[in-house]
Amino acid sequence: MLYAKVNANGEIIDVATSQSEEYKLLVAPNEPTVASILEKKFATSDTSTQEILASSDSDMMRILEDLIDLLTEKRLIQFTELPIAAQKKLLSRKWVRGVHNHHDDSLMIDNINEGDDDVLI
């Protein structure tokens, strides 16, 4: 998500990836003014677009996990329809998040590791 800083005339003068007192307006990256500002920032920055994409991967993964949870809760998809590798990855990440959040989901890890020791998180 991108947030814009606007001047007194309501014109976009800068963008940032997080909302703040100055950067309040949610904007689309393909909006011409925003795209122009981003292009200038990339041209003067040492950070490549590849580095920016890599840094957002974990956020995207969490969004996808939440989306899959929502779709399964609404019974639009069944978790078991996902490939086994995807099921294991999602369950292992959910378990790690539970441990990180001080929840005890120890039974879930037993299901993850049944029959396969190469689960990667």
N, C-alpha and C positions, 0 to 999 in steps of 0.2 A: 504494500500500500504506500502511496505517496501523499504527502500533505504539503500544501502550498502556503507560502507567506505572501500576503497581498499588501499593496500600498494603499494610501488613502483613497485612491481612485478605484480600488477593487481589482487592480491589475496584478497578475501573478508575477512576483519578482524573484522568487526562489522556491525550491522544493527540498523536502527532507523525507527520510524513510520512517520517521516517528513523529507522532503528534505532540505539540507543545503549545505554550501560550502564543508564540509567534506563528507557528505552523498549524493552523486549525482546519483549513479547507481540504477535504479529501478530493484528490484529482486523479484522472486517468493518465498513464504515461504516454498515451498516443495523442493526447490533446496537443495541438501545435505549439503553444507557448511552453508547455511542460517539456515536450520533446526537445525543443530548442535549448532549454536550460540544461536538460540532462546531457545533451550532446556536448555542450560547452564544458560541463563538469567532467565528463569522461575524457575530453581532449586535454584538460589541464591536470588530470589526476594520474597518479601512479597505479591506481587500482584498475585492473582490467575488468571487462564485463564478465569474463570467466570466473574471476575471483568473487565478484558480486553474486553470481549465480550459485557458486559453491557455498558461500556463506548463508544463502537462503534455503539450502537443501533441507536442513533439519526442520525449519519452519514449515516447508512444504510437506515433509513427511508427516508431521503432526496434523496438518490439515487433511491429508489423505486418510490418516488413521481415524480421525473424527468423522470424516465423510463415510467411510466404510461402516463405522459403528452406527451412524445415523441410518444408513440404508438397511442394515441388518435389523435394527430396532423397529423400523417401519415395515419390515418384512418385504422389502423390494428386492433384496437379494438374500441368499442364504450364505452364511459364512462358509459352509462346507462346499459351496460352488467355486470358491477361490482355489487356486492351485495349492497343493500341500505346502510347498515352500513358502508361499505368501502367508498361509495360515500360521505356520511356525514363526515366521518373522514378526507378524503382527502380535501373536500371543506372547512372544518373548519380549517385545518392546513394551507391551502392556504390563507384563510382570515387572520389568525393570522400573517403569514409571511408578508402579505400585510400591516397590521397595523404596524408591527415591522419595515417595510421598508418605512413607512410613505405614503403608498398608501391608497386611499379611496375605498375600496371594500365593502361598507356597504350594498349594495343590495345583495351581496352573502350570508351574514349571515341570511337574511330573508329566503332565499331558504333552507338553512341548517336546520333551526329550524322549518320549517313547519311540523306540525303534530307530532313532537317528541322533548321533552325537555331534553333528556338525551344524548346529544352529548358530547363526551369526546375528549379532545385534547391531 
